[in-house]
């Protein structure tokens, strides 16, 4: 005859004599002082760490008050910890001569770590366009992997949701996210030109559709012509590439065209102008008065030069 008694697991001595408060405290994240030698950079970290003036200020701050905001890291498979947020703080500690820094250790997978890493850096003011492009792409791909669902009828639906989420969290439109991601398709040489502000973002997006060998040819053409493509030129080269007509000769023909000179414009705000005119003056009346005054000034200047 089977026993109807149920197996009862007895609580351990530790469980009996620990309070709920102490158990919650044990579950909280702890700030640990970790040797710098045990902190490794995040694999594929897209943000550069420069020894510039901003770094000098950070070093001085670390020397005076220490690291105020702890870094975030996760256990590393090969030993030590992989930094998720805090690469610049680690460098500042090295330059300040410190051996350890405060770190919050979180046990998370790579995709979750990518999201935290990107979000903790994306709002910095000194991020280059290409750094932002690489970071947005990393986060977008991580979110797509995290949100892979079998109940969606189309992968395009999932991709659209991911792009919208990344854009909302970065404070930009989904179209702008897509434009930034396109920049990652540029060759390293062209990416550097974007960061150096030699090529504007809009033509750079068009150029990103060129094949790798066409991009390499474009770099050579830019150097030989000492000119970078305008939006119109970039669009035409993209179309030629798609039609299989972009050759060395056609590219040179496009790039050697005389660009239309930009029209210089001087813009005055209404607040600025209203300081010098009665409130009853319309924009047209203010314009006529300004032109009249300038004509009088020019005639007076001409008379003084004739004397």
C-alpha positions in Angstrom: 0.0 0.0 0.0 1.4 3.4 -1.1 1.9 6.0 1.5 -0.2 9.2 1.1 2.4 11.2 2.9 4.0 14.0 0.8 7.7 14.7 0.8 8.4 17.8 2.9 11.5 19.8 2.3 12.8 21.4 5.4 14.3 24.9 5.3 18.0 25.1 5.9 19.4 26.7 9.0 20.6 29.7 6.9 17.0 30.2 5.6 15.5 30.0 9.1 17.8 32.7 10.5 18.0 35.2 7.6 15.5 38.0 7.3 13.7 39.0 4.1 15.7 42.3 4.2 19.0 40.4 4.2 17.9 38.2 1.4 16.9 41.3 -0.7 20.2 42.9 0.1 22.0 39.8 -1.1 20.1 40.1 -4.4 20.9 43.7 -5.0 23.8 44.8 -7.3 27.0 45.5 -5.5 29.6 48.0 -6.3 33.0 46.2 -6.4 36.5 47.7 -6.6 38.0 45.7 -9.5 41.6 45.9 -10.7 42.0 47.7 -14.0 44.0 44.7 -15.3 40.9 42.5 -15.0 38.7 44.9 -17.0 38.6 44.2 -20.8 37.0 46.4 -23.5 33.7 45.4 -25.0 34.1 43.3 -28.1 33.2 45.5 -31.1 33.0 48.6 -29.0 32.2 51.4 -31.6 33.1 54.4 -29.5 36.6 55.7 -29.6 38.5 56.6 -26.4 40.8 59.6 -27.0 43.4 61.3 -24.9 42.0 64.7 -25.7 41.1 67.8 -23.6 37.9 66.1 -22.4 39.9 63.2 -21.2 42.3 65.5 -19.3 39.4 67.0 -17.5 38.1 63.5 -16.6 41.6 62.6 -15.3 41.7 65.7 -13.1 38.2 64.9 -11.8 39.2 61.3 -11.0 42.3 62.5 -9.1 40.2 64.9 -7.0 37.1 63.0 -6.3 37.6 59.5 -7.7 35.1 57.8 -10.1 31.7 59.1 -9.0 29.6 56.9 -11.4 30.6 53.2 -11.3 31.3 51.4 -14.5 29.2 48.4 -15.6 30.7 45.1 -16.6 29.8 41.5 -17.0 31.8 38.3 -16.2 34.1 37.3 -19.0 34.3 33.8 -20.3 38.1 33.9 -20.4 38.4 35.4 -16.9 38.1 38.9 -15.7 35.2 41.2 -16.7 34.1 42.7 -20.0 33.3 46.4 -19.7 29.8 47.4 -20.9 29.9 51.1 -19.8 33.0 52.9 -18.5 35.7 52.7 -21.1 36.6 56.4 -20.8 36.5 56.1 -17.0 38.9 53.2 -17.1 41.3 55.1 -19.3 41.1 58.1 -17.0 41.9 55.9 -14.0 45.0 54.5 -15.9 46.2 58.0 -16.6 45.5 59.1 -13.0 47.7 56.2 -11.8 44.9 54.3 -10.1 45.0 50.5 -9.9 41.2 49.8 -9.3 37.9 51.4 -10.1 34.3 50.9 -8.9 32.3 48.6 -11.1 28.8 47.1 -11.0 28.9 43.5 -12.3 25.8 42.3 -14.1 25.3 38.8 -15.4 23.7 39.4 -18.8 24.0 38.0 -22.3 25.7 39.8 -25.1 22.6 41.3 -26.7 21.4 42.8 -23.5 24.9 44.1 -22.9 25.0 45.7 -26.3 21.7 47.6 -25.6 23.1 49.0 -22.3 26.5 49.8 -23.9 25.0 51.8 -26.7 22.4 53.6 -24.6 25.0 54.6 -22.0 27.2 56.3 -24.8 24.8 57.5 -27.4 23.8 60.8 -25.8 27.4 62.0 -25.5 28.0 65.3 -27.5 31.3 64.3 -29.1 30.2 61.2 -30.9 31.2 61.1 -34.6 28.6 60.2 -37.3 30.3 56.8 -38.0 30.5 55.9 -34.3 26.8 56.6 -34.0 26.1 54.6 -37.1 28.0 51.6 -35.9 26.4 51.8 -32.4 22.8 52.1 -33.9 23.5 49.1 -36.1 24.7 47.0 -33.2 21.7 47.9 -31.1 19.3 47.3 -33.9 20.7 43.8 -34.6 20.7 43.0 -30.9 17.1 44.0 -30.5 16.1 42.0 -33.6 17.7 38.9 -32.1 16.1 39.5 -28.7 12.7 40.1 -30.2 12.7 37.2 -32.7 9.1 35.9 -32.6 7.5 33.0 -34.4 4.0 34.6 -34.2 4.9 37.4 -36.6 3.8 36.6 -40.2 6.7 38.6 -41.7 10.3 39.4 -40.7 9.7 42.8 -42.2 7.2 43.5 -39.5 9.7 42.6 -36.8 12.4 44.8 -38.5 10.0 47.7 -38.7 9.3 47.5 -35.0 13.0 47.2 -34.1 13.9 50.3 -36.2 11.1 52.3 -34.6 12.2 51.3 -31.1 15.8 52.2 -31.7 14.8 55.6 -33.2 12.4 56.4 -30.3 15.1 55.6 -27.7 17.7 57.6 -29.6 15.4 60.6 -30.1 15.5 60.3 -33.9 13.2 59.1 -36.6 13.2 55.6 -38.0 14.3 57.0 -41.4 17.2 58.7 -39.7 18.2 55.4 -38.1 18.2 53.7 -41.5 20.3 56.5 -42.9 22.9 56.1 -40.1 23.0 52.3 -40.6 23.7 52.8 -44.3 26.9 54.7 -43.4 28.3 51.4 -42.1 28.3 50.1 -45.7 30.9 52.7 -46.6 34.6 51.8 -46.9 36.8 52.8 -44.0 38.3 55.6 -46.2 34.9 57.1 -47.0 33.8 56.7 -43.4 36.8 58.8 -42.4 35.8 61.5 -44.9 32.3 61.6 -43.3 33.8 61.9 -39.8 36.2 64.6 -41.1 33.1 66.5 -42.6 34.5 66.3 -46.1 31.4 64.4 -47.2 28.0 65.3 -45.9 25.7 62.6 -44.6 23.1 62.8 -47.3 25.5 62.2 -50.3 27.3 59.6 -48.1 24.1 57.6 -47.8 23.8 57.5 -51.6 27.4 56.5 -52.0 27.0 53.7 -49.6 25.0 51.8 -52.3 28.1 51.6 -54.5 29.9 48.3 -54.8 33.1 47.9 -52.8 35.3 48.2 -55.9 33.3 51.3 -57.0 33.9 52.9 -53.6 37.6 52.2 -53.8 37.6 53.9 -57.3 35.7 56.8 -55.8 38.3 57.3 -53.2 41.0 57.5 -55.9 38.9 59.9 -57.9 38.3 62.2 -54.9 42.1 62.3 -54.3 42.8 63.0 -58.0 40.1 65.6 -58.5 40.5 67.1 -55.0 36.7 67.3 -54.7 34.0 65.3 -52.9 30.6 64.5 -54.5 27.6 66.6 -54.0 24.2 65.1 -53.4 23.3 65.3 -57.1 26.6 63.7 -58.2 26.2 60.9 -55.6 22.7 60.2 -56.7 23.8 59.9 -60.4 26.7 57.6 -59.5 24.3 55.4 -57.5 21.9 55.2 -60.5 24.8 54.4 -62.8 26.0 51.7 -60.4 22.5 50.1 -60.4 22.4 50.1 -64.2 25.9 48.7 -64.5 27.2 51.9 -66.2 29.5 53.2 -63.5 33.1 52.9 -64.8 36.3 54.8 -64.2 35.4 57.1 -67.1 31.8 57.8 -66.2 32.8 58.4 -62.5 35.5 60.9 -63.6 33.0 62.6 -65.9 30.6 63.1 -63.0 33.2 64.1 -60.5 34.9 66.6 -62.8 31.7 68.6 -63.3 31.7 72.2 -62.1 29.6 72.4 -59.0 27.1 75.2 -58.8 28.4 77.8 -56.4 26.4 78.1 -53.2 24.4 81.3 -52.8 25.5 83.3 -49.8 22.6 84.2 -47.6 22.3 86.5 -44.6 19.3 85.8 -42.4 17.9 88.2 -39.8 15.3 87.1 -37.4 12.2 89.2 -36.9 13.1 89.8 -33.2 16.4 91.3 -34.4 14.8 93.6 -36.9 11.9 94.7 -34.8 14.3 96.4 -32.4 15.0 99.0 -35.1 11.5 99.4 -36.6 8.1 100.4 -35.4 5.7 97.6 -34.7 3.5 98.6 -37.5 6.2 97.9 -40.1 5.6 94.8 -42.2 8.5 92.6 -43.4 8.1 94.1 -46.9 8.3 97.6 -45.5 11.4 96.7 -43.4 13.1 95.3 -46.4 12.4 98.4 -48.5 13.8 100.6 -45.7 16.9 98.5 -45.3 17.6 98.6 -49.1 17.1 102.3 -49.1 19.5 102.9 -46.3 22.1 100.6 -48.0 21.8 102.5 -51.2 22.4 105.8 -49.4 25.4 104.3 -47.6 26.9 103.1 -50.9 26.5 106.5 -52.6 28.1 108.2 -49.6 31.0 105.7 -49.7 31.5 106.3 -53.4 31.5 110.1 -53.0 34.1 109.8 -50.2 36.3 107.6 -52.5 36.1 110.2 -55.3 37.5 113.0 -53.2 
